[in-house]
Amino acid sequence: MVRKKKKQCCECNKLLVKDEIALSQKLLVRNVEVFYCIDCLAEYLQCTPEDLKVKIQSFKEQGCGLFL
């Protein structure tokens, strides 16, 4: 059995959850090799973590496959 390596935030090294990985892919580049946690991505994009949480919910409601 092949185990996937857990992804970490490239800034703070926090272990990431599925939605954080998907958000990095959706907002940066689909085949991105570096991932951000919500807080660090918000800082990088100059918005609030709450803004990104709203975007995640919106992408889920739209049926985006990255967030299923």
C-alpha positions as CSV (number, residue, x, y, z in Angstrom):
1,M,0.0,0.0,0.0
2,V,1.4,3.4,-1.0
3,R,0.9,6.2,1.6
4,K,0.6,9.7,0.4
5,K,2.9,12.1,2.1
6,K,1.0,14.6,4.3
7,K,1.2,18.1,2.8
8,Q,2.4,21.0,4.9
9,C,2.1,24.8,4.6
10,C,5.1,26.1,2.8
11,E,5.2,29.1,5.2
12,C,4.4,27.8,8.7
13,N,4.7,24.0,8.2
14,K,1.2,23.3,9.6
15,L,-0.3,20.1,8.3
16,L,-3.0,20.9,5.8
17,V,-6.5,19.6,5.5
18,K,-8.1,18.7,2.2
19,D,-9.9,22.1,1.7
20,E,-6.6,24.0,2.2
21,I,-4.8,21.9,-0.5
22,A,-7.8,22.3,-2.9
23,L,-7.8,26.1,-2.3
24,S,-4.1,26.4,-3.1
25,Q,-4.8,24.4,-6.3
26,K,-7.9,26.5,-7.3
27,L,-6.5,29.9,-6.6
28,L,-2.8,29.5,-7.5
29,V,-2.2,26.7,-10.1
30,R,-3.8,23.3,-10.4
31,N,-0.5,21.5,-10.4
32,V,1.0,23.7,-7.7
33,E,3.9,22.2,-5.7
34,V,3.7,24.4,-2.7
35,F,0.6,24.7,-0.5
36,Y,-0.6,27.2,2.0
37,C,-2.8,27.0,5.1
38,I,-5.8,29.3,5.2
39,D,-4.0,31.9,7.3
40,C,-0.8,32.0,5.2
41,L,-2.7,32.0,1.9
42,A,-4.8,34.9,3.2
43,E,-1.7,36.8,3.9
44,Y,-0.2,35.9,0.5
45,L,-3.3,37.0,-1.3
46,Q,-3.8,40.1,1.0
47,C,-7.3,39.1,2.2
48,T,-8.8,37.6,5.4
49,P,-9.1,34.0,6.3
50,E,-12.8,34.5,6.5
51,D,-12.8,35.6,2.8
52,L,-11.2,32.4,1.9
53,K,-13.6,30.3,3.9
54,V,-16.4,32.0,2.0
55,K,-14.7,31.1,-1.3
56,I,-14.3,27.5,-0.2
57,Q,-18.0,27.3,0.6
58,S,-18.8,28.9,-2.8
59,F,-16.6,26.5,-4.7
60,K,-18.3,23.6,-2.9
61,E,-21.8,24.9,-3.8
62,Q,-20.7,25.3,-7.4
63,G,-19.7,21.6,-7.4
64,C,-16.0,22.2,-7.9
65,G,-14.3,18.7,-8.1
66,L,-11.4,19.8,-6.0
67,F,-13.6,20.3,-3.0
68,L,-15.6,17.1,-3.1
